[in-house]
Amino acid sequence: MADCTMEEIQSQSDNNYRSSSSSASSPITRLPSSNFYYLRKPGSLRQPISFEDSPDWDDDTDVEVKVEKIRDNNNITAAITTASPSLSKLNSRSTSSPPPPPPPVARNISGASIVWKDLTVSIKGKRKYSDRVIKRSNGFALPGTITVIMGPAKSGKSTLLRALAGRLDDSGKVYGDVFVNGSKSSLHYGSYGFIGRKNTLIGSLTVREYLYYSALLQLPGFLCEKKSVVEDAILAMSLGDHANKLIGSHCCTKGLSKGEKRRISIARELVMRPHILFIDEPLYHLDSVSALLMMVTLKKLASNGLTLIFTIYQSSTEVFGLFDRICLLSNGNTLFFGETLACLQHFSNAGFPCPIMQSPSDHFLRAINTDFDRIITVCKNWQDGNGDLSSVNMDTAIAIRTLEETYKLSADMAAVETTILRLTEREGRLLKSKGKASNATRILVLTWRSLLIMSREWKYYWFRLMLCMMLTLLIGTLFSGLGHSLSSVVARVAAIFVFISFSSLLSIVGVPMQLKEVKVYACEDSNGHSGGFVFLTGQFLASIPFLFLISISSSLVFYFLVGLRYEFAYLMYFALNFFMCLLVNEGLVLVVVTILQDTFSSISTLVFIHVMMMLSAGYFRIRSALPGTIWMYPLSYIAFHTFSIQGILENEYGGVSFAEGEVRTVSGYQALENVYDVSPNNHSKWKILIILSFMAISYRVLVFLLLHIFVKKNFSLFRFLCCKRKINAAK
């Protein structure tokens, strides 16, 4: 076979699949090679390359795994023997017998083993025909090894990973047992790390700054200890050359690559020095070079004693060779669990050997991915008018059933059951929580981090300040020189209304940054690094200096250009009123962003809300004349514009009188009767500040509840609705 040319290989594809070796046990008759589809260009040879064109497996090259579990000083001793040929030799042109394997190497690894037995996960509405996403899965992961959960899209990879990490939302129900170091116990904070599929980072920070702030949020203890932990994480993930570079965001012209950002996400969890690390698609959207570098880095982590479990969709041959064990899923069913090379043996035994020059992961997914059936249908229709290029009759469901039944009757499954029994027969040490930083420390860290971000994110903060100043200059020059006569009252009310309404509307510029902060919170909260109260308190304290700067600068320009009352106390009330107005508006923006979780939808909704509040604020029509339903109750009482404008007008015209003729005088409240509805109570302007403060607090309390519902619960309602839409569309 090694000396055959490609023409000779292709000419042999007429033959049926050869019978498997004597060690193979397949319950279903082997399928002919002509039934497997390979698309060819017109003019090429007619017959497809058969899966049988791969080298034969010898009967004496089975993978043999020996795991001895010895409890001594909280260590696990693992002896692993692999007698399979190397992956590179499988794909080479030489199929000579491999050299005798080296003797078993015993390694004392201080870590944690995790075992799942008869694990079943049900999520209502997740699947079209059944709620069971994972069906009676069995497997294990040992310290110092990499265990990969592989399968096509919607096969249950991420669900199984989240079930093992205890990260399923309330809609998921888990049946079966999960053992950690031989005992049925949940994973505690700090004993494990979980990295989601998407990178949720702060682009305006450097790598070292971001990891240091993460360490301050996660770990108790002294600052010097956390610095050493951060440096260890940077070294472990090979980020030393990028430690002082900005991660990159919307405001940075150039940031780090996707692979480097992915390694930063992993380094963030390594700060806790966990025993087990769960990663959802570590190679997600990475090129071949970045993916290989990522896998080499993870392999180095595993060699230091860490237990690595992650999902993967597809990989190159080089990356595949770095895996230790594979859990192959299809529609929630386990088609194989065991050593990577034993998986190739398993496919060969089932009648689907891997062709030469093809990546094993591509071969696995091609055999079990039902989406290929649609491609086959399209190609068959296309080939009807273009000649018989290949026979396209392969049914993926038959291949899946063949692989599943073969695995159930194989020695691989028996070996897995034996290993699970030995790993769970005695309980080892419990993984305890390593402690958390105090809430006061977290609030200080988040406040300082937010202040640093604001100083660097010019696009969302300093640009907004410049826009406010420009708008204030325009409004001030437009209404300048009004004087203090009775005839200027209408114009002053218009100037104050325009200033409050349009300055508040400019806060929409900060929607993308607010959305980014909510996503960062969701990531940190899911890993226990933050909390709703800590996040909102830190965000509130950090926003005070920036909003106060906007309110003071804008108030000074507007106040003197329009020519309001020239007394310091009135000026300070005006600035304080506008500051409270901005605080309320920031809370409103947070509420909308937390609910919608989308930039365009949030901006559109906020514009609509602001327009509704402007219409009901009492300027276009006096509040006493507004329709009682909707406009008066509740809109005019919800709109912060109403109270802010009323307080400023009372501050401007309270205690002021205008001479009308030589005898009669008109008070400021009387002058406002036909323009704006202002209470004559002398203390109402201070009550208005209390009302605005209550609004600012109420919006943040609402955000706290929404964060718990929409973020902490992983948007379970939103996911359920999306699944229902997909099911209805499929029907």
PAMARGU-894294 format. One record per residue (C-alpha): x, y, z; residue number from 0. Coordinates in Angstrom, 2 decimals. Layout:
X;Y;Z;num
X;Y;Z;NUM
...
***
This chain:
X;Y;Z;num
0.00;0.00;0.00;0
2.86;2.37;0.80;1
4.29;2.10;-2.72;2
0.99;2.56;-4.53;3
0.46;5.65;-6.63;4
-2.66;7.81;-6.39;5
-4.02;6.22;-9.62;6
-3.69;2.75;-8.12;7
-5.40;3.91;-4.92;8
-8.29;5.37;-6.90;9
-8.63;2.24;-9.04;10
-9.11;0.16;-5.93;11
-12.15;2.16;-4.80;12
-14.50;-0.17;-6.71;13
-13.97;-2.81;-4.07;14
-16.10;-3.00;-1.00;15
-14.77;-2.14;2.40;16
-12.51;-4.89;3.61;17
-13.52;-6.78;6.64;18
-12.13;-5.42;9.85;19
-9.46;-7.20;11.81;20
-10.27;-10.04;14.11;21
-10.31;-7.70;17.08;22
-13.04;-5.55;15.52;23
-16.67;-6.15;16.31;24
-19.24;-4.36;14.17;25
-22.94;-5.24;14.36;26
-23.75;-3.89;10.93;27
-22.45;-5.06;7.57;28
-19.73;-2.87;6.11;29
-20.91;-0.29;3.63;30
-19.45;-0.19;0.10;31
-16.89;2.49;-0.54;32
-18.80;3.81;-3.52;33
-21.48;5.00;-1.15;34
-19.25;7.64;0.38;35
-19.22;11.03;-1.27;36
-16.21;12.98;-2.47;37
-16.85;15.84;-4.87;38
-14.60;15.83;-7.94;39
-14.07;18.26;-10.77;40
-15.22;17.34;-14.30;41
-12.61;15.32;-16.16;42
-11.16;13.66;-13.07;43
-11.26;9.96;-12.39;44
-14.72;8.62;-11.90;45
-14.36;6.68;-8.67;46
-14.04;8.39;-5.30;47
-11.28;7.68;-2.83;48
-12.44;5.04;-0.40;49
-12.09;5.26;3.34;50
-10.46;1.85;2.98;51
-7.45;3.46;1.31;52
-5.94;4.13;4.71;53
-3.26;1.77;6.12;54
-4.34;-1.36;7.94;55
-4.38;-1.61;11.68;56
-2.48;-4.53;13.09;57
-4.11;-6.69;15.70;58
-1.27;-6.05;18.11;59
-1.43;-2.25;17.99;60
-4.47;-1.68;20.14;61
-4.35;1.16;22.57;62
-3.86;-0.05;26.09;63
-4.47;2.34;28.95;64
-3.56;1.55;32.52;65
-4.58;3.91;35.27;66
-3.58;3.22;38.82;67
-5.07;5.37;41.50;68
-3.01;5.70;44.65;69
-4.05;8.10;47.38;70
-0.87;9.31;48.99;71
-0.36;12.85;50.21;72
-3.28;14.08;48.10;73
-1.59;12.99;44.86;74
-2.83;10.90;41.99;75
-0.37;8.48;40.38;76
-1.21;7.81;36.75;77
0.56;5.20;34.64;78
-0.32;5.49;30.97;79
0.81;3.05;28.30;80
0.14;3.68;24.64;81
0.96;0.93;22.20;82
-0.58;2.55;19.14;83
1.45;3.83;16.21;84
2.04;7.56;16.15;85
-0.30;9.79;14.20;86
2.42;10.93;11.84;87
3.16;7.32;10.87;88
-0.48;6.63;10.24;89
-0.58;9.40;7.65;90
2.81;8.58;6.14;91
3.43;6.28;3.22;92
5.10;3.70;5.40;93
3.00;1.20;7.33;94
5.78;-0.83;8.86;95
5.31;-2.14;12.34;96
5.98;0.44;15.01;97
8.86;-0.04;17.43;98
8.04;-1.66;20.75;99
6.46;0.82;23.16;100
8.46;2.22;26.05;101
7.67;0.98;29.56;102
4.90;2.77;31.47;103
5.94;6.07;32.95;104
4.54;6.87;36.38;105
3.85;10.53;37.09;106
2.94;11.99;40.46;107
0.58;14.83;39.65;108
-1.05;16.98;42.27;109
-4.37;17.68;40.61;110
-7.99;16.60;40.32;111
-9.70;13.86;38.37;112
-13.27;14.27;37.13;113
-15.58;11.42;36.18;114
-19.09;11.52;34.73;115
-21.26;8.42;34.82;116
-24.59;7.93;33.01;117
-24.81;11.70;32.59;118
-28.04;12.86;30.96;119
-28.95;16.52;30.38;120
-32.45;17.67;29.47;121
-33.19;21.21;28.31;122
-36.75;22.05;27.39;123
-37.06;23.42;23.87;124
-33.41;22.78;22.98;125
-34.10;19.94;20.56;126
-36.89;19.51;18.06;127
-37.84;15.92;18.85;128
-36.49;15.39;22.37;129
-35.50;17.45;25.38;130
-32.53;15.18;26.10;131
-29.44;16.98;24.85;132
-26.93;14.54;26.40;133
-27.85;10.85;26.68;134
-26.15;8.60;29.24;135
-22.61;9.79;28.65;136
-19.65;8.20;30.44;137
-16.10;9.46;30.62;138
-13.28;10.79;32.74;139
-10.43;13.29;32.72;140
-7.16;12.86;34.57;141
-4.59;15.38;35.78;142
-1.87;16.19;33.29;143
-4.01;15.26;30.28;144
-6.15;16.95;27.65;145
-9.65;15.57;27.17;146
-11.50;16.84;24.11;147
-15.26;16.80;23.52;148
-15.67;16.67;19.75;149
-18.67;16.59;17.48;150
-20.61;18.51;14.80;151
-22.73;21.55;15.53;152
-25.64;20.99;17.94;153
-24.23;17.66;19.08;154
-24.21;18.68;22.77;155
-20.53;19.55;23.22;156
-21.01;22.82;25.07;157
-23.92;21.41;27.07;158
-21.80;18.51;28.32;159
-18.96;20.87;29.19;160
-21.27;23.20;31.13;161
-22.89;20.28;32.89;162
-19.49;19.04;34.11;163
-18.56;22.54;35.28;164
-21.96;23.13;36.92;165
-22.69;26.03;34.57;166
-26.09;25.05;33.20;167
-28.91;27.55;33.66;168
-32.18;26.82;35.41;169
-33.78;25.36;32.28;170
-31.32;22.44;32.25;171
-31.81;19.32;34.35;172
-28.90;16.97;34.98;173
-29.28;13.27;35.74;174
-26.44;10.93;36.58;175
-23.31;11.41;38.66;176
-20.24;13.63;38.43;177
-17.29;12.69;40.63;178
-14.39;14.98;41.52;179
-11.46;13.07;42.97;180
-13.75;10.12;43.52;181
-16.44;11.94;45.50;182
-19.80;13.37;44.49;183
-19.10;17.02;45.16;184
-19.61;20.20;43.24;185
-16.71;22.34;42.11;186
-16.07;25.29;44.40;187
-14.87;28.77;43.59;188
-11.19;28.80;42.69;189
-10.89;25.05;42.21;190
-11.74;25.29;38.52;191
-11.79;27.80;35.69;192
-14.29;28.17;32.86;193
-13.63;30.06;29.63;194
-16.54;30.72;27.29;195
-16.46;30.73;23.53;196
-16.26;34.50;23.09;197
-13.47;36.73;24.32;198
-14.91;39.33;26.69;199
-11.96;41.60;27.39;200
-11.32;45.29;28.07;201
-9.47;46.66;25.07;202
-8.29;49.91;26.66;203
-6.12;48.04;29.19;204
-2.78;46.37;28.64;205
-2.46;42.62;29.11;206
-0.64;43.02;32.43;207
-3.14;45.62;33.70;208
-6.12;43.49;32.75;209
-4.75;40.38;34.46;210
-3.71;42.37;37.52;211
-7.19;43.85;37.96;212
-8.62;40.33;37.49;213
-6.32;39.06;40.21;214
-7.42;41.86;42.54;215
-11.05;40.94;41.93;216
-10.54;37.21;42.41;217
-7.92;36.66;45.05;218
-7.65;37.60;48.70;219
-4.31;38.51;50.19;220
-1.58;41.06;49.57;221
-0.83;42.98;46.39;222
2.71;41.63;46.04;223
1.41;38.05;45.99;224
-1.04;38.88;43.22;225
1.68;40.43;41.08;226
3.67;37.20;41.14;227
0.57;35.20;40.22;228
-0.08;37.50;37.26;229
3.49;37.12;36.01;230
3.17;33.34;36.28;231
-0.03;33.41;34.21;232
1.62;35.62;31.56;233
4.54;33.22;31.35;234
2.31;30.14;31.23;235
0.32;31.47;28.27;236
3.40;32.81;26.41;237
2.23;36.42;26.61;238
5.50;37.97;27.73;239
6.07;39.82;24.44;240
2.58;41.38;24.63;241
2.32;42.09;28.37;242
2.59;45.89;27.98;243
0.48;46.20;24.83;244
-3.13;47.33;24.73;245
-5.54;44.48;24.16;246
-7.44;46.53;21.58;247
-10.99;47.85;21.25;248
-13.08;50.25;19.19;249
-10.93;53.21;20.17;250
-7.61;51.50;19.48;251
-6.49;51.42;15.87;252
-4.69;48.11;16.32;253
-4.91;45.51;19.01;254
-3.80;41.97;19.63;255
-4.76;39.07;17.39;256
-7.62;36.67;18.10;257
-5.24;33.96;19.25;258
-3.51;36.29;21.69;259
-6.85;37.50;23.05;260
-7.91;33.90;23.49;261
-4.79;33.19;25.52;262
-5.52;36.26;27.66;263
-8.97;34.84;28.47;264
-7.35;31.61;29.62;265
-4.67;33.49;31.60;266
-7.46;35.33;33.44;267
-8.63;32.02;34.88;268
-5.11;30.77;35.53;269
-4.71;33.59;38.04;270
-6.77;31.45;40.44;271
-4.41;28.50;39.86;272
-7.29;26.06;39.35;273
-7.09;22.25;39.37;274
-9.47;21.83;36.41;275
-9.84;24.09;33.39;276
-12.94;23.98;31.14;277
-12.65;25.76;27.78;278
-15.45;26.08;25.25;279
-13.88;26.07;21.77;280
-10.33;27.28;22.51;281
-9.59;27.30;18.75;282
-12.72;29.30;17.88;283
-12.05;31.56;14.85;284
-8.30;30.94;14.95;285
-6.10;30.33;11.92;286
-3.95;27.19;11.67;287
-0.82;28.80;13.13;288
-2.65;30.40;16.06;289
-4.53;27.16;16.71;290
-1.32;25.14;16.83;291
0.34;27.68;19.13;292
-2.72;27.59;21.38;293
-2.65;23.79;21.58;294
1.09;23.69;22.30;295
0.51;26.18;25.12;296
-2.37;24.11;26.52;297
-0.27;20.96;26.26;298
2.42;22.68;28.31;299
-0.20;23.62;30.91;300
-1.42;20.04;31.10;301
2.12;18.76;31.56;302
2.32;20.86;34.73;303
-0.52;18.89;36.30;304
-3.65;20.77;35.19;305
-6.72;18.83;34.09;306
-7.89;20.23;30.77;307
-11.33;19.59;29.27;308
-12.50;21.52;26.25;309
-14.77;21.31;23.24;310
-13.63;21.46;19.66;311
-15.37;21.31;16.32;312
-12.51;20.69;13.94;313
-8.72;20.55;14.02;314
-5.69;19.96;11.86;315
-3.63;16.78;12.00;316
-0.93;18.48;14.08;317
-3.46;19.73;16.61;318
-5.21;16.36;16.73;319
-1.96;14.68;17.67;320
-1.76;16.74;20.88;321
-5.03;15.40;22.32;322
-4.91;12.67;24.97;323
-8.54;11.54;24.97;324
-11.59;12.17;22.81;325
-15.26;12.12;23.65;326
-17.05;11.95;20.29;327
-20.68;13.10;20.33;328
-23.44;13.12;17.76;329
-26.92;14.36;18.68;330
-26.12;13.79;22.34;331
-25.02;10.17;21.89;332
-21.51;9.09;22.75;333
-19.97;7.39;19.71;334
-16.58;6.94;21.32;335
-14.55;7.78;24.39;336
-10.92;6.90;24.77;337
-7.41;7.59;23.48;338
-7.09;9.62;20.29;339
-5.39;6.86;18.32;340
-7.90;4.32;19.61;341
-10.59;6.49;18.02;342
-8.97;5.89;14.63;343
-8.96;2.17;15.40;344
-12.63;2.42;16.36;345
-13.59;3.98;13.02;346
-11.58;1.37;11.20;347
-13.32;-1.41;13.09;348
-16.71;0.08;12.24;349
-15.82;0.13;8.54;350
-14.76;3.76;8.17;351
-10.93;3.88;8.22;352
-9.33;7.29;7.82;353
-7.93;8.01;4.34;354
-4.32;8.98;3.85;355
-3.59;12.73;3.81;356
-6.84;13.59;5.59;357
-7.17;15.13;9.03;358
-8.69;12.65;11.51;359
-11.10;15.27;12.87;360
-12.34;16.04;9.34;361
-12.81;12.33;8.80;362
-14.79;11.91;12.04;363
-17.06;14.87;11.39;364
-17.63;13.84;7.77;365
-18.90;10.46;8.93;366
-21.27;11.69;11.70;367
-22.41;15.13;10.58;368
-25.99;14.91;9.33;369
-25.65;18.27;7.57;370
-23.74;16.46;4.82;371
-26.98;14.75;3.80;372
-28.25;18.07;2.45;373
-25.00;18.56;0.52;374
-25.37;15.06;-0.90;375
-28.90;15.85;-2.10;376
-27.74;19.02;-3.85;377
-24.79;17.26;-5.47;378
-26.91;14.34;-6.67;379
-29.30;16.73;-8.40;380
-26.37;18.59;-9.93;381
-24.65;15.41;-11.13;382
-27.75;14.18;-12.97;383
-26.97;16.64;-15.76;384
-23.19;16.55;-15.47;385
-22.30;12.89;-15.74;386
-21.65;10.25;-13.12;387
-18.84;11.84;-11.15;388
-19.37;9.82;-7.98;389
-22.01;7.75;-6.30;390
-23.67;9.76;-3.56;391
-25.82;7.43;-1.49;392
-24.24;7.56;1.95;393
-26.74;7.87;4.79;394
-25.10;9.52;7.80;395
-27.67;8.02;10.17;396
-26.45;4.53;9.24;397
-22.86;5.52;9.95;398
-23.82;6.97;13.33;399
-25.72;3.84;14.33;400
-22.83;1.67;13.19;401
-20.29;3.63;15.21;402
-22.52;3.71;18.29;403
-23.24;-0.02;18.26;404
-19.61;-0.84;17.56;405
-18.52;1.24;20.53;406
-21.05;-0.42;22.86;407
-19.63;-3.84;22.00;408
-15.97;-2.82;21.95;409
-13.21;-3.24;24.47;410
-12.86;0.56;24.59;411
-16.16;0.98;26.39;412
-15.32;-1.83;28.79;413
-12.00;-0.14;29.55;414
-13.78;3.15;30.24;415
-16.19;1.47;32.65;416
-13.31;-0.25;34.43;417
-11.38;3.00;34.75;418
-14.46;4.84;36.05;419
-14.98;2.11;38.64;420
-11.39;2.38;39.85;421
-11.48;6.19;39.96;422
-14.66;6.25;42.03;423
-14.08;3.35;44.40;424
-12.37;5.58;46.97;425
-12.81;9.24;47.78;426
-9.84;11.54;47.55;427
-9.31;15.02;48.89;428
-12.07;17.57;48.44;429
-11.39;20.67;46.39;430
-12.15;23.57;48.70;431
-12.75;27.21;47.91;432
-9.63;29.35;47.95;433
-11.41;32.40;49.30;434
-12.52;35.62;47.64;435
-11.61;39.27;47.79;436
-13.92;41.32;49.98;437
-16.74;43.36;48.46;438
-15.09;46.60;49.57;439
-11.90;45.61;47.74;440
-13.84;44.69;44.62;441
-15.73;47.99;44.62;442
-12.48;49.93;44.88;443
-10.87;47.86;42.12;444
-13.84;48.25;39.77;445
-14.05;51.98;40.46;446
-10.36;52.54;39.77;447
-10.48;50.32;36.67;448
-13.50;52.20;35.30;449
-11.78;55.54;35.88;450
-8.73;54.30;33.96;451
-10.94;53.07;31.13;452
-12.74;56.43;30.96;453
-9.45;58.28;30.70;454
-8.47;56.18;27.66;455
-11.77;55.64;25.86;456
-11.88;59.06;24.20;457
-14.50;57.96;21.70;458
-17.20;57.34;24.30;459
-16.23;59.73;27.08;460
-14.10;62.65;25.95;461
-15.89;62.87;22.62;462
-19.18;62.99;24.49;463
-17.81;65.82;26.65;464
-16.82;67.74;23.53;465
-20.26;67.21;22.01;466
-21.93;68.51;25.18;467
-19.74;71.60;25.14;468
-20.48;72.26;21.48;469
-24.22;71.79;22.03;470
-24.13;74.13;25.03;471
-22.32;76.78;22.98;472
-24.92;76.51;20.23;473
-27.86;76.76;22.61;474
-26.21;79.56;24.61;475
-25.47;81.69;21.57;476
-28.93;81.02;20.16;477
-30.64;82.32;23.33;478
-28.06;84.93;24.36;479
-29.03;88.54;25.15;480
-32.53;87.76;26.42;481
-32.44;90.23;29.27;482
-34.52;89.96;32.45;483
-37.82;91.45;31.37;484
-41.24;89.83;31.49;485
-41.12;89.27;27.73;486
-38.03;87.03;28.04;487
-39.79;84.38;30.16;488
-41.00;82.30;27.22;489
-37.57;82.28;25.57;490
-35.84;81.34;28.84;491
-38.19;78.41;29.38;492
-37.46;77.27;25.81;493
-33.69;77.58;26.37;494
-33.84;75.53;29.59;495
-36.04;72.86;27.98;496
-33.75;72.53;24.95;497
-30.64;72.39;27.12;498
-31.94;69.67;29.48;499
-33.57;67.58;26.75;500
-30.81;67.61;24.14;501
-27.93;67.28;26.60;502
-29.60;64.21;28.07;503
-30.16;62.82;24.59;504
-26.41;62.99;23.92;505
-25.84;60.33;26.57;506
-26.86;57.78;23.94;507
-23.31;58.13;22.61;508
-22.18;56.00;25.55;509
-24.46;53.03;24.74;510
-21.71;50.86;23.15;511
-19.46;51.36;26.17;512
-22.28;50.63;28.62;513
-23.07;47.46;26.68;514
-19.42;46.45;26.83;515
-19.40;46.94;30.61;516
-22.49;44.76;31.00;517
-20.87;41.99;28.95;518
-17.67;42.22;30.99;519
-19.78;42.01;34.14;520
-21.62;38.94;32.79;521
-18.32;37.19;32.14;522
-16.84;38.11;35.52;523
-20.01;37.31;37.44;524
-20.36;33.88;35.84;525
-16.91;33.01;37.18;526
-17.64;34.51;40.60;527
-15.26;37.45;40.15;528
-17.92;40.11;40.58;529
-21.54;40.65;41.59;530
-24.48;42.88;40.77;531
-24.09;45.14;43.78;532
-20.31;45.38;43.36;533
-20.60;46.14;39.65;534
-23.29;48.82;40.03;535
-21.57;50.49;42.97;536
-18.23;50.62;41.20;537
-19.82;51.85;37.98;538
-21.78;54.51;39.86;539
-18.75;55.81;41.78;540
-16.62;55.87;38.63;541
-19.27;57.79;36.67;542
-19.58;60.58;39.27;543
-16.35;62.48;38.34;544
-17.08;62.29;34.62;545
-20.73;63.36;34.92;546
-19.80;66.09;37.38;547
-17.23;67.40;34.89;548
-19.89;67.51;32.17;549
-22.44;69.20;34.43;550
-20.04;71.89;35.72;551
-18.53;72.78;32.34;552
-21.85;72.80;30.49;553
-23.67;74.66;33.27;554
-21.09;77.46;33.40;555
-21.20;78.04;29.65;556
-24.99;77.91;29.40;557
-25.62;79.90;32.58;558
-23.60;82.94;31.56;559
-24.41;82.92;27.83;560
-28.16;82.85;28.46;561
-27.83;85.24;31.40;562
-29.56;83.50;34.30;563
-29.53;84.86;37.87;564
-26.05;86.05;38.74;565
-25.67;84.52;42.19;566
-23.39;81.65;43.18;567
-26.06;79.70;45.10;568
-28.38;79.69;42.07;569
-25.53;78.64;39.79;570
-24.64;75.74;42.08;571
-28.24;74.57;42.21;572
-28.42;74.68;38.41;573
-25.25;72.56;38.12;574
-26.44;70.14;40.82;575
-29.84;69.78;39.15;576
-28.23;69.02;35.80;577
-25.83;66.56;37.46;578
-28.73;64.64;39.02;579
-30.46;64.68;35.65;580
-27.40;63.03;34.06;581
-27.26;60.41;36.84;582
-30.89;59.49;36.22;583
-30.26;59.30;32.49;584
-27.25;57.00;32.98;585
-29.46;54.67;34.98;586
-32.06;54.68;32.21;587
-29.39;53.82;29.64;588
-28.20;50.90;31.80;589
-31.76;49.57;32.09;590
-32.33;49.57;28.32;591
-28.89;48.14;27.52;592
-29.29;45.33;30.07;593
-32.65;44.31;28.64;594
-31.92;44.52;24.91;595
-28.21;43.57;24.81;596
-27.83;45.12;21.36;597
-26.38;48.46;20.28;598
-28.83;49.35;17.50;599
-31.92;48.27;19.44;600
-30.77;50.11;22.56;601
-30.09;53.36;20.70;602
-33.41;53.21;18.87;603
-35.34;52.48;22.06;604
-33.60;55.27;24.01;605
-34.35;57.83;21.30;606
-38.01;56.83;21.39;607
-38.13;57.00;25.21;608
-36.51;60.45;25.24;609
-38.96;61.77;22.66;610
-41.88;60.48;24.73;611
-40.47;62.13;27.85;612
-39.96;65.42;26.02;613
-43.55;65.43;24.80;614
-44.89;64.80;28.31;615
-42.50;67.18;30.10;616
-44.99;70.06;30.07;617
-43.31;72.37;27.56;618
-45.29;71.68;24.40;619
-48.46;71.60;26.47;620
-48.83;72.57;30.12;621
-49.04;69.55;32.40;622
-52.44;70.51;33.80;623
-53.82;70.37;30.24;624
-52.27;67.02;29.31;625
-54.64;64.07;28.71;626
-54.97;62.17;31.96;627
-54.45;58.74;30.45;628
-50.89;57.87;29.46;629
-49.59;61.44;29.02;630
-50.25;62.71;32.52;631
-50.25;59.33;34.24;632
-47.67;57.86;34.11;633
-45.47;59.52;31.44;634
-45.22;63.03;32.91;635
-44.28;61.54;36.30;636
-41.74;59.13;34.83;637
-40.01;61.77;32.71;638
-37.07;63.23;34.61;639
-37.26;66.23;32.25;640
-40.43;67.33;34.01;641
-38.89;67.60;37.46;642
-35.51;68.90;36.30;643
-37.04;71.77;34.29;644
-39.49;72.59;37.08;645
-36.67;72.81;39.62;646
-34.52;75.05;37.40;647
-37.45;77.37;36.65;648
-38.25;77.71;40.35;649
-34.57;78.39;41.00;650
-34.66;81.11;38.35;651
-38.01;82.78;39.09;652
-38.62;82.04;42.76;653
-38.78;85.35;44.67;654
-38.57;87.37;41.45;655
-41.14;90.01;40.46;656
-41.66;91.96;37.25;657
-43.09;95.47;37.04;658
-46.09;95.79;34.78;659
-46.80;99.46;34.39;660
-46.22;101.90;37.25;661
-48.41;100.24;39.90;662
-48.79;96.49;39.25;663
-46.09;93.85;39.73;664
-46.14;90.26;38.56;665
-44.37;87.48;40.47;666
-42.20;84.92;38.73;667
-44.75;82.15;39.30;668
-47.49;84.28;37.75;669
-45.26;84.94;34.75;670
-44.87;81.19;34.27;671
-48.59;80.35;34.53;672
-49.18;80.28;30.79;673
-45.76;78.82;29.94;674
-44.96;76.06;32.44;675
-46.69;74.49;35.42;676
-44.46;75.30;38.43;677
-45.42;74.73;42.05;678
-45.40;77.91;44.22;679
-44.01;75.97;47.18;680
-40.73;77.63;48.24;681
-39.11;74.30;49.10;682
-40.21;72.33;46.04;683
-36.91;72.77;44.19;684
-35.11;70.86;46.95;685
-37.82;68.22;46.94;686
-37.19;67.87;43.21;687
-33.55;67.04;43.89;688
-34.73;64.32;46.27;689
-37.08;62.99;43.58;690
-34.26;62.93;41.01;691
-32.00;61.15;43.51;692
-34.74;58.59;44.12;693
-35.07;58.07;40.35;694
-31.30;57.54;39.98;695
-31.32;54.94;42.77;696
-34.51;53.27;41.49;697
-33.09;52.79;38.01;698
-29.99;51.12;39.43;699
-32.07;48.87;41.67;700
-33.99;47.88;38.56;701
-30.69;47.22;36.76;702
-29.62;45.00;39.67;703
-32.76;42.89;39.26;704
-32.38;42.80;35.48;705
-28.77;41.68;35.75;706
-29.94;38.78;37.89;707
-32.66;37.84;35.39;708
-31.08;38.54;32.00;709
-27.36;38.12;32.66;710
-26.79;35.83;35.61;711
-29.35;33.35;34.35;712
-27.61;33.29;30.95;713
-30.62;34.76;29.14;714
-32.60;31.54;29.57;715
-35.87;33.16;28.45;716
-34.24;34.68;25.38;717
-32.65;31.36;24.45;718
-35.96;29.56;24.90;719
-37.74;31.97;22.56;720
-34.96;31.64;19.97;721
-35.18;27.85;20.09;722
-38.94;28.01;19.65;723
-38.52;30.24;16.60;724
-36.02;27.81;15.05;725
-38.35;24.86;15.69;726
-41.33;26.68;14.16;727
-39.21;27.70;11.16;728
-38.09;24.09;10.66;729
-41.70;22.92;10.71;730
***
